[in-house]
Amino acid sequence: MAAIEISKVSKIYSGDARAVDNVDIHIEDGEFIVLVGPSGCGKSTLLRMVAGLEAITEGEVKIGGKVVNRKDPAERDIAMVFQNYALYPHMTVYNNLAYGLKNRGTPKAEIAARVKEAARMLELEPYLERKPRALSGGQRQRVAMGRAIVRKPAAFLFDEPLSNLDAKLRVSMRGEIKHLQKRLGTTSIYVTHDQLEAMTLADRLVVLNAGRIEQIGTPLDVYHKPASTFVANFIGSPAMNLVSGELNGDRLAIGYNVLELARDLPVSGALTVGIRAEDLQVAEEPSAHTITAKLDYVEELGATRLAHCLIGEQSLTAALSPAIPLADEMRFSIDPAKLHFYDRETGKRIHSRSATVTA
């Protein structure tokens, strides 16, 4: 096991196209880090630079305190799990698991012991004599993971390993990966574009946008305190409501609604207001911290109901209990402490000292 240090790392292609731009991440020994962001944000390129599959243009990568920029992938003591499994179709499961160890000259007895241990952990023992074509997608992915486990590497690198599985299998495999990583205690970097997958697996999230880090933090920190409108819009399902507001003194106008707030922001005038869907509560009576919106349409999700509303032309989504009655015009109460404020121009979070309702 080993810590991984990524220091001021950039990947620049011809024409000064920066796929990864000046990235700094310190990954603790045994930590599970998830790189998350939309397609083209640079997350897979960054992972491949750590693995040695992509040359580093600028900066430095250390694994276990040693600079690995010029080391081949085989010299970095890492194991990578790909989305396409990368299994040898003509080999049995046993031989797929053992192949890397055989190439390293590992004694046969040790190979057998490691393969047996990995097969037991991954419940692959009944399939050791089968070939990949006789396995399901989930079983193939377990073999790919087992091939990494038998190596006992300093770090695991996962490149969207669940993207080829159906939704139900992805959920179960997420749990298996998390359980195995905690059990093995191996430093891991995991790439995904699926924010739910990222939230479920990560000790810490690294949210990437256009090759740069938008935010690093625990899943709950990133969810409850998004550092930018990009993060607020990307992390969470449904995405955070982002509406235009106008702050004047202790009064915050959102469309035709006015909320009374204590003066706690170091700004005034136009800003962007973030509201999580679950923080909108149906209110019977108007008050200094209620807003009204016209009901547009409803999504029934079983345990939750999403009420999509409009304030003028601005969209507002509330996550409600199906037992709550709906009306053409909805009134919601908002705890001002749960409002998020962002600079209209930069999209960066505006930190408030407190957020309380005036009586």
LUMKEGU-432824 format. One record per atom (N, C-alpha, C): residue in three letters; x, y, z. Coordinates in steps of 0.001 Angstrom, whole numbers, plus 500000, padded with zeros to 6 digits. Atoms other than C-alpha are relative to their C-alpha. Layout:
REM residues N
ALAXYZ/...
END
This chain:
REM residues 359
MET500849498804500000/MET500000500000500000/MET500880501240500000/ALA499180498797500110/ALA501146503556499383/ALA499134501227499791/ALA500622498716500317/ALA500174507192499346/ALA500358500373498562/ILE499747499509501362/ILE499910508852495925/ILE499940501523500032/GLU499960498540500065/GLU500921512475495371/GLU500013500439498539/ILE500099499430501347/ILE499844514280492207/ILE500231501499500157/SER499575498621499740/SER501634517633492109/SER500095500804498710/LYS499996499056501131/LYS500861520369489552/LYS500093499279498654/VAL499956500847501192/VAL500196517752486876/VAL499118500567498893/SER500742499552501173/SER499148518823483385/SER500252499049498842/LYS499851500718501264/LYS498548517050480094/LYS499633500961498890/ILE500201499020501066/ILE498968519311477070/ILE500218499304498667/TYR499890500566501342/TYR498288518100473546/TYR500390501095499014/SER499591499026501012/SER499281519822470308/SER498979501129499905/GLY500870498837500062/GLY497891523300469900/GLY499650500548501365/ASP500186499531498623/ASP498133523941473668/ASP498635499602500569/ALA501261500514499452/ALA494987521873474336/ALA500300499299501323/ARG499726500526498666/ARG495039521174478091/ARG498880499055500434/ALA500975500994499553/ALA493236517941478910/ALA499953499958501523/VAL499885499915498541/VAL494468518179482524/VAL500850501226500292/ASP499362498698499810/ASP495498521544483937/ASP500374500232501464/ASN499439499607498701/ASN497714521969487015/ASN499251499370501180/VAL500772500727498983/VAL496091519297489199/VAL500888499606501180/ASP499335500379498753/ASP497147518796492837/ASP499062499135500832/ILE500781500878499118/ILE495830515817494858/ILE500975499197500851/HIS499243500891499122/HIS497337514089497885/HIS499057498905500479/ILE500840501149499662/ILE495875510610498361/ILE500693499212501099/GLU499409500687498856/GLU496488509003501738/GLU500083498496499751/ASP499863501450500046/ASP497648505424502148/ASP498677499344500407/GLY501244500697499704/GLY494525503224501976/GLY498737500773499684/GLU501171499166500281/GLU492210506030500847/GLU499361499611498663/PHE500753500251501231/PHE489497505554498211/PHE499570501351499436/ILE500272498717500649/ILE489450508595495912/ILE499227499749498715/VAL500762500107501244/VAL486867509008493157/VAL500144501287499205/LEU499952498885500941/LEU487509511277490176/LEU498687499995499231/VAL501327499962500621/VAL484125512391488890/VAL499847501284499203/GLY500259498837500847/GLY482984514735486164/GLY499410499534498686/PRO500617500373501278/PRO481340514840482740/PRO501037499470499017/SER499103500493501046/SER482803513256479617/SER500888501142499506/GLY499065499002500507/GLY485911515089478451/GLY500588500907501049/CYS499501499113498947/CYS486750516603481843/CYS501451499706500378/GLY498604500319499737/GLY490176514890481999/GLY500233498930501040/LYS499829500962498894/LYS489504512259484662/LYS500727498731499563/SER499323501215500470/SER490553509218482600/SER501434500303499584/THR498639499604500363/THR493584511080481237/THR500873500098501243/LEU499256499890498749/LEU494668511869484798/LEU500319498610500554/LEU499779501359499503/LEU494232508225485829/LEU501081499298499181/ARG499030500650500875/ARG496252507054482828/ARG501405500561500217/MET498690499442499679/MET499073509423483754/MET500549499385501287/VAL499562500672498773/VAL499183507907487249/VAL500449498574499675/ALA499695501382500358/ALA499221504441485648/ALA501246499870499130/GLY498873500070500918/GLY501985505332483195/GLY499597499690498577/LEU500499500254501356/LEU499790504788480142/LEU499941501269499169/GLU500024498696500659/GLU499900508504479279/GLU501161500809500564/ALA498855499209499552/ALA502984510736479411/ALA499528501271500714/ILE500298498778499244/ILE502952513611481917/ILE500729501168499340/THR499376498838500637/THR503550516968480233/THR500698500878501034/GLU499446499165498930/GLU504114518968483415/GLU499622499386501340/GLY500322500442498658/GLY504248518165487120/GLY500634498665500349/GLU499340501172499435/GLU505081515093489142/GLU498986499085500672/VAL500805501009499309/VAL503443511853490339/VAL500926499155500857/LYS499255500863499095/LYS504749510005493380/LYS499082498885500489/ILE500704501139499405/ILE503661506527494501/ILE500910499437501085/GLY499172500458498893/GLY504908505504497915/GLY501233500855500209/GLY498890499074499793/GLY507124508589498048/GLY501017500033498876/LYS499045500057501103/LYS508939507738494785/LYS499396500594498729/VAL500450499406501254/VAL508644509804491601/VAL499942498914498928/VAL500190501070500992/VAL507259507552488842/VAL499817500535498585/ASN500238499405501318/ASN507059509983485902/ASN500632499210498868/ARG499252500666501071/ARG509651508041483901/ARG499990498477500130/LYS500065501451499824/LYS508768504559485120/LYS498906499407499112/ASP501004500719500780/ASP506931502043482926/ASP498859499559500914/PRO501122500457499171/PRO503477500886484112/PRO500347498801500871/ALA499660501209499253/ALA504919497532485200/ALA500886500284501201/GLU499082499648498912/GLU507387499322487478/GLU499323500825501090/ARG500664499077499075/ARG504784501381489337/ARG499255499311501132/ASP500663500781498959/ASP503323498609491508/ASP498532500399500147/ILE501442499700500009/ILE499753499406490503/ILE499291498909499206/ALA500833500922500777/ALA496913497262489168/ALA498790500777499500/MET501072499210500613/MET494310498660486790/MET498840499100499595/VAL501217500705500396/VAL490714497521486235/VAL499272500874498986/PHE500592499233501101/PHE489181498631482916/PHE498510499689499868/GLN501432500205500203/GLN485565498962481820/GLN499720498827499066/ASN500245501095500957/ASN485996496334479093/ASN500565498667500485/TYR499533501218499331/TYR487382493707481530/TYR501403499571499573/ALA498672500349500529/ALA490422492981479255/ALA500436498599500426/LEU499664501388499668/LEU490273489229479926/LEU500502499269498756/TYR499535500828501107/TYR492053486630477793/TYR498930498949499701/PRO501162500867500274/PRO489182484775476045/PRO500347498509499920/HIS499615501403500174/HIS491171481544475434/HIS500451499365501312/MET499529500511498716/MET492175481189479115/MET498847499784500960/THR500986500197498934/THR490198479811482037/THR500087501153500998/VAL499987498989498948/VAL489305482041484953/VAL501270499858500844/TYR498789500228499189/TYR492124480429486954/TYR501224500586499300/ASN498818499528500720/ASN494685481200484259/ASN499980501505499775/ASN500089498545500077/ASN493381484747483802/ASN500497500631501297/LEU499580499474498706/LEU493885485318487521/LEU501495499799500224/ALA498604500354499725/ALA497301483664487536/ALA500994500611499013/TYR499108499635501105/TYR498703485137484313/TYR501077501014500404/GLY499035498968499612/GLY500335488252485745/GLY501043499489500973/LEU499066500558499020/LEU501882486329488610/LEU501006499067499315/LYS499098500889500743/LYS503316483720486209/LYS501067500803499269/ASN499051499159500725/ASN504932486486484156/ASN501068500573500915/ARG499041499452499044/ARG506628487778487304/ARG500839498912500664/GLY499203501085499453/GLY508061484359488108/GLY499616499604501406/THR500467500371498665/THR505965483869491236/THR499934498470500111/PRO500060501457499826/PRO506290480312492621/PRO498578499459499854/LYS501308500589500270/LYS503439477965491667/LYS499130499897501251/ALA500778500145498763/ALA502398477337495265/ALA499412501326500444/GLU500497498677499610/GLU502103481045495947/GLU498905500468499047/ILE501038499656500980/ILE500157481583492712/ILE498688499323500379/ALA501204500754499660/ALA497698478855493710/ALA499332500567501243/ALA500553499460498759/ALA497275480342497194/ALA499329501346499763/ARG500567498663500259/ARG496686483878495900/ARG498723499902499166/VAL501189500170500847/VAL494253482753493206/VAL498850499440500820/LYS501040500597499153/LYS492344480640495721/LYS499400501048500930/GLU500479498966499088/GLU492120483561498140/GLU499120501014499275/ALA500778499024500766/ALA490913486005495469/ALA498674499400499539/ALA501221500666500455/ALA488392483471494103/ALA498992499867501139/ARG500899500100498842/ARG486986482959497596/ARG499381501356500337/MET500492498657499673/MET486703486704498260/MET498939500465499007/LEU500883499519501067/LEU484943487286494932/LEU498936498976499603/GLU500968501061500272/GLU482840484090495000/GLU500116499474498572/LEU499718500505501348/LEU484490482838491820/LEU500433498537500003/GLU499495501378499901/GLU485452479377493091/GLU499296499015499056/PRO500655500962500914/PRO482760477533491025/PRO500345500211498527/TYR499804499640501411/TYR483947479235487825/TYR501463499950499559/LEU498568499932500296/LEU487731478735487918/LEU500394499269498721/GLU499666500750501214/GLU487697476242485037/GLU499218500476498776/ARG500750499471501138/ARG485338478269482868/ARG500823501062499252/LYS499397498924500772/LYS486368480637480096/LYS499070501213500026/PRO500809498782499864/PRO485155484263479993/PRO498668499982499259/ARG501255500006500778/ARG482521483576477324/ARG498858499291500735/ALA501016500737499238/ALA480717481285479803/ALA499590500733501269/LEU500301499216498798/LEU480455484059482426/LEU499064501148499679/SER500825498797500143/SER477958486861482972/SER500900501238500074/GLY499237498754499929/GLY479036490504482798/GLY500545500267501395/GLY499560499772498628/GLY479196490752486575/GLY501114499061500410/GLN498949500977499685/GLN481276487564486849/GLN501305500370499302/ARG498792499566500712/ARG483696488859484211/ARG500657501169500722/GLN499428498864499290/GLN484103492081486134/GLN500671499550501289/ARG499361500541498802/ARG484855490075489278/ARG501349499378499664/VAL498715500583500408/VAL487567488207487387/VAL501024501110499769/ALA499094498867500232/ALA489051491533486269/ALA500494500570501329/MET499607499519498689/MET489041492690489887/MET500929499005500692/GLY499170501024499390/GLY490504489364491018/GLY501416500024499453/ARG498671499920500609/ARG493378489745488584/ARG500818501137500612/ALA499319498899499311/ALA494191493050490275/ALA500335499617501437/ILE499811500344498586/ILE493793491633493794/ILE501185499057500204/VAL498930500988499801/VAL496192488702493320/VAL501386500635499931/ARG498719499309500113/ARG498954491156492449/ARG500445500596501333/LYS499722499293498747/LYS498717492729495934/LYS500800501278499741/PRO499265498799500400/PRO499702496099494423/PRO499956501079501075/ALA500033498840499102/ALA500412499391496175/ALA498717500790499813/ALA501210499213500274/ALA497340500907494499/ALA499167499331498917/PHE500945500404501038/PHE494245499997492500/PHE499576501245499226/LEU500526498939500848/LEU493219502180489557/LEU498819499431499225/PHE501227500468500650/PHE489632501761488297/PHE499554501024498959/ASP500442499096501061/ASP488629503268484935/ASP498584499625499561/GLU501424500231500287/GLU484795503277484841/GLU499689498502499886/PRO500114501459500135/PRO484704499519485596/PRO498578499473499928/LEU501374500503499960/LEU480912499292485942/LEU499133500518498857/SER500816499322501013/SER479808501264482892/SER499349499042499008/ASN500586500963500939/ASN479108498124480822/ASN498951499098500633/LEU500962500851499299/LEU476806496567483438/LEU498630500661500042/ASP501340499425499883/ASP473042496995483760/ASP499848500653501374/ALA500152499155498820/ALA471679499288486454/ALA499967499202501296/LYS500112500800498780/LYS470802496577488996/LYS501341499397500390/LEU498710500613499725/LEU474177494870488668/LEU501022501038500443/ARG499089498927499574/ARG476011498190488983/ARG499858500271501485/VAL500237499726498582/VAL474404498736492382/VAL500670498938500865/SER499408501071499184/SER475482495335493713/SER501521500002499893/MET498548499979500180/MET478979495639492234/MET500640501180500733/ARG499486498866499212/ARG479427499070493842/ARG500252499571501434/GLY499861500476498622/GLY478842497454497201/GLY501170499042500150/GLU498899500956499939/GLU481299494657496416/GLU501349500709499948/ILE498734499272500126/ILE484032497081495348/ILE500324500742501287/LYS499781499247498760/LYS483574499245498440/LYS500412499057501126/HIS499700500962498939/HIS483600496221500745/HIS501416499445499839/LEU498678500562500240/LEU486702494748499115/LEU501103501015500282/GLN498961498992499793/GLN488636498009499174/GLN500227500240501481/LYS499858499791498560/LYS487940498508502863/LYS500678498797500651/ARG499420501210499437/ARG488861494918503605/ARG501493499908499694/LEU498605500095500406/LEU492126495085501654/LEU500815501211500447/GLY499313498773499583/GLY492967498661502675/GLY500948500548498955/THR499102499577501075/THR494554499332499282/THR499621501390499491/THR500211498676500572/THR494950502910498053/THR499345499853498628/SER500754500189501248/SER492470503333495185/SER499590501330499397/ILE500530498871500770/ILE491650505858492478/ILE498977499427499029/TYR501131500542500764/TYR488314505317490758/TYR499428501119499139/VAL500535499012500943/VAL487057507164487667/VAL498570499642499636/THR501387500199500444/THR483353507593486905/THR499394501331499585/HIS500788498804500324/HIS480967510053485288/HIS498670499980500753/ASP501266500207499289/ASP478134508736487488/ASP500124500562501410/GLN499841499344498700/GLN477747511069490474/GLN499443499157501142/LEU500518500876498951/LEU475654508526492406/LEU501037498935500367/GLU498925500964499776/GLU478410505940491991/GLU501130500653500795/ALA498930499276499307/ALA480935508541493122/ALA499651500231501465/MET500434499733498625/MET478932509480496221/MET500027498726500841/THR500099501266499289/THR478480505816497184/THR501364499452500392/LEU498722500673499824/LEU482109504742496870/LEU501062500816500733/ALA498825499199499652/ALA484352507656497764/ALA500182500249501490/ASP499629499347498742/ASP486175508524500944/ASP500034501510499758/ARG500027498604500443/ARG486780511796499110/ARG499730500043498501/LEU500272499755501410/LEU485512513105495796/LEU500953501066499464/VAL499298498944500738/VAL487577515048493263/VAL499117500309498799/VAL500896499611501093/VAL485155516909490985/VAL500810500783498974/LEU499211499383501072/LEU486788517790487652/LEU499095500649498970/ASN500727499287501041/ASN485642520263485029/ASN501026500620499068/ALA499089499451501013/ALA487530521046481813/ALA501460499895500429/GLY498616500255499649/GLY490734519534483184/GLY500462500573501321/ARG499630499369498727/ARG490703521476486461/ARG499138499459501136/ILE500751500425498825/ILE489641520585489982/ILE499035501101500421/GLU501007499071499484/GLU486393522263491016/GLU499906499906501524/GLN500125500180498557/GLN486283520754494505/GLN500524498630500397/ILE499596501258499379/ILE487831518061496705/ILE499379499964501388/GLY500589500112498670/GLY485982516814499776/GLY499282498676500174/THR500799501195499771/THR483996514032501390/THR498694500133499212/PRO501258499906500746/PRO480778513137499555/PRO498983500934500648/LEU500982499135499335/LEU478642514890502193/LEU500419501458499973/ASP499526498620500092/ASP480831518014502207/ASP499707500577498623/VAL500221499525501364/VAL480616518274498434/VAL498510500190499732/TYR501444499900500220/TYR476866517659498486/TYR499400501199500726/HIS500623498949499185/HIS476032520092501295/HIS500636501378499825/LYS499330498717500191/LYS478578522798500439/LYS500720500029498658/PRO499355499969501315/PRO479200522814496677/PRO500800501288499826/ALA499106498850500112/ALA482119525123495880/ALA499676500890498816/SER500331499224501196/SER480635526302492591/SER498656499543499457/THR501263500395500625/THR477489526240490505/THR500183498736499165/PHE499750501234500744/PHE479128523528488385/PHE499832498792500907/VAL500102501123499064/VAL479472521231491407/VAL498558499845500474/ALA501387500043499527/ALA475991522155492659/ALA499088499348498967/ASN500830500538501074/ASN474521521225489290/ASN500348498550499684/PHE499557501338500375/PHE476583518035488863/PHE499764498972501088/ILE500116500949498884/ILE476412516435492319/ILE498608500105500612/GLY501349500018499445/GLY472944515441493474/GLY498987499634498942/SER501064500388500913/SER469875513900491894/SER498660500101500735/PRO499809499035501073/PRO467895515950491194/PRO501098501007500324/ALA498981498975499801/ALA470465518669490688/ALA499442501122500874/MET500415498857499190/MET470409521650493030/MET499278501029499134/ASN500644498876500669/ASN467973524385492022/ASN500945501194500027/LEU499185498789500090/LEU469954527406490810/LEU499149501084499366/VAL500893498945500464/VAL467867530561490503/VAL500656501360500198/SER499475498642499881/SER468629534220490022/SER499350500713501174/GLY500514499252498865/GLY468282536381493104/GLY500606501397500057/GLU499529498620499812/GLU468752540010494180/GLU500009500277501493/LEU499864499749498565/LEU470074540818497644/LEU500136501489500260/ASN499961498596499597/ASN469339544240499095/ASN499795500062501504/GLY500088499972498546/GLY470142544632502762/GLY499665498625500531/ASP500389501302499449/ASP468322541874504588/ASP498861499368499210/ARG501095500513500825/ARG465895541180501732/ARG500566499335498736/LEU499565500761501162/LEU466466538516499092/LEU498795499783499090/ALA501079500157500978/ALA464244538693496000/ALA500333498858499050/ILE499911501076500985/ILE463724535526493921/ILE498742500100499162/GLY501189499730500800/GLY461411536474491089/GLY499088500955500732/TYR500971499152499313/TYR458254537904492660/TYR499954499714501500/ASN499949500341498576/ASN459121536400496061/ASN501101500799500697/VAL498997499304499194/VAL460971538237498822/VAL500157499266501331/LEU499669500633498730/LEU462689536458501717/LEU500749501003500864/GLU499295499123499078/GLU463859538303504793/GLU501121499227500672/LEU498818500649499452/LEU467389537379505844/LEU500759500965500892/ALA499046499172499280/ALA469860538605508380/ALA501113500385499028/ARG498924499561500881/ARG472632540620506713/ARG501269499200500351/ASP498867500864499672/ASP475350537972506576/ASP500916499747498817/LEU499179500216501177/LEU476764538060503048/LEU500842501238499714/PRO499124498866500279/PRO479723540208502030/PRO499731500639498644/VAL500346499468501318/VAL477925541164498798/VAL498578500532500037/SER501389499593500208/SER474752542797497578/SER499754500010498502/GLY500337499985501411/GLY472915542940494286/GLY499727498608499451/ALA500344501246500687/ALA472534540135491742/ALA500940498871500403/LEU499231501211499710/LEU473661536634492682/LEU499178498787499598/THR500695501254500274/THR472757533000492092/THR499721499310501329/VAL500422500652498758/VAL470820531195494816/VAL499800498516499730/GLY500142501446500118/GLY471103527431495268/GLY499079499456501079/ILE500940500608499055/ILE468318525388496901/ILE499875498516499657/ARG500204501422500214/ARG468328521611497283/ARG498507499685499991/ALA501416500328500161/ALA465023520012496273/ALA499377499544501310/GLU500537500512498743/GLU464633518309499670/GLU499891501064501076/ASP500068498918499013/ASP465040521641501480/ASP498794500913499795/LEU501249499268500214/LEU461759522968500063/LEU498865499236500679/GLN501080500636499237/GLN458936522186502494/GLN498683500733499728/VAL501309499376500266/VAL455260522772501723/VAL499522500749501243/ALA500461499143498894/ALA453883525615503878/ALA498540500381499783/GLU501416499627500106/GLU450252526420504636/GLU499812501511499983/GLU500159498553499879/GLU450705530078505522/GLU501239500726499499/PRO498842499209500415/PRO452930532791504038/PRO500765500527501208/SER499170499436498939/SER455819534071506134/SER501200500675499364/ALA498811499300500494/ALA459126535900505853/ALA500979499050499319/HIS499099500944500664/HIS460746532707504590/HIS499229498969499181/THR500707500862500955/THR458213531268502139/THR500046500618498620/ILE500108499549501384/ILE458066531482498370/ILE498872499223499338/THR501043500684500763/THR455326530608495917/THR500493499745498585/ALA499618500381501356/ALA455678528897492556/ALA498834499269499364/LYS501063500681500728/LYS453338527568489879/LYS500439498583499656/LEU499698501396500304/LEU453208523790489508/LEU499990499795498487/ASP499870500244501432/ASP454410522753486050/ASP499664498542499682/TYR500296501427500179/TYR454529518937486136/TYR500594499225501165/VAL499614500825498850/VAL455144516054488548/VAL500636498706499507/GLU499397501320500224/GLU457449513024488520/GLU499728499143501229/GLU500268500929498897/GLU456222510125490654/GLU501102498947500033/LEU498883500928499886/LEU459204508101491894/LEU499766498927501047/GLY500328500998498990/GLY457397505900494408/GLY500109500584501389/ALA499803499483498646/ALA458889506897497764/ALA500083501512500024/THR499851498542500110/THR459428510464496523/THR499222500496498800/ARG500691499329501109/ARG457539512864494321/ARG500769501289499692/LEU499329498770500396/LEU459337515577492346/LEU498977500946499385/ALA500918498978500497/ALA457197518671491899/ALA500821501056499271/HIS499264499029500818/HIS458607520750489048/HIS499140501252499851/CYS500770498755499947/CYS457501524344489438/CYS500713501106499237/LEU499443498832500681/LEU458078527735487850/LEU499812501239500857/ILE500086498641499460/ILE458849531127489344/ILE500292500919498827/GLY499819499317501272/GLY458281533245486285/GLY500469498978498980/GLU499437500953500955/GLU460505531480483747/GLU501072499120500635/GLN498970500767499316/GLN462835530001486372/GLN499430498698500568/SER500446501305499517/SER462558526305487229/SER500370499800501462/LEU499774500317498591/LEU462258525100490822/LEU499418498615500253/THR500447501368499750/THR462059521418491798/THR500014499717501488/ALA500106500372498585/ALA460856520199495207/ALA499842498493500110/ALA500137501421499717/ALA461284516649496527/ALA499045499838501173/LEU501068500048498999/LEU458096515840498455/LEU499545498568500257/SER500660501268499725/SER456339512951500120/SER498782499866499094/PRO501191500186500839/PRO453664511418497841/PRO498705500285500745/ALA501213499738499211/ALA451205511986500707/ALA499623501473500016/ILE500273498556499959/ILE451467515770500381/ILE499159500400498795/PRO500842499582501124/PRO448638517228498270/PRO500655501109499184/LEU499440498999500897/LEU449539519345495268/LEU498915500982499577/ALA500928498970500469/ALA447957522540493958/ALA500638500715498817/ASP499459499258501149/ASP448330524732490889/ASP501061500994500428/GLU498979499107499437/GLU450199527201493073/GLU500485499404501305/MET499397500620498826/MET452599525788495643/MET500719501059500836/ARG499260499117499094/ARG453932527571498711/ARG501016499149500761/PHE498927500741499341/PHE457276526417500109/PHE500690500873501043/SER499164499318499014/SER459125527354503264/SER501449499559499790/ILE498573500253500189/ILE462919527586503121/ILE500731500438501257/ASP499107499629498906/ASP465343527510506021/ASP501156500778499387/PRO498934499204500624/PRO467712530380505090/PRO501396499445500242/ALA498687500594499741/ALA470601528466506662/ALA500355498956498940/LYS499757501018501017/LYS470193525925503844/LYS500061500579498585/LEU499821499362501302/LEU470426528468501031/LEU501489500071499669/HIS498624499910500474/HIS473594528537498949/HIS500094501198499067/PHE499866498776500779/PHE474903531718497336/PHE501254499936499144/TYR498892500066500957/TYR477121532010494257/TYR500119501306499232/ASP499744498817500812/ASP478736534848492376/ASP499425499782498599/ARG500679500140501295/ARG476747535471489202/ARG501001499845498852/GLU499031500006501096/GLU479862535966487055/GLU500911498767500055/THR499006501076499897/THR482350533379488368/THR499392498648500316/GLY500615501249499574/GLY479934530756489701/GLY500576499456501296/LYS499375500470498764/LYS482045530481492873/LYS499114500287501207/ARG500802499892498782/ARG480478530025496303/ARG500324501283500763/ILE499861498841499114/ILE479900533106498453/ILE499766499493501415/HIS500106500540498648/HIS480559532127502048/HIS499320501013500917/SER500724499138499064/SER478117533533504586/SER500413499685501425/ARG499643500187498601/ARG478776534025508270/ARG498892499284500755/SER501155500664499411/SER475264532929509259/SER498826500233499077/ALA501192499795500806/ALA471837532633507709/ALA498789499735500871/THR501136500149499104/THR468877533266509949/THR498839500849499515/VAL501216499270500369/VAL465330534426509441/VAL499766501115501004/THR500405498932499098/THR464335537779510876/THR498555499825500371/ALA501368500227499536/ALA461208537579512930/ALA499042501029499430/
END
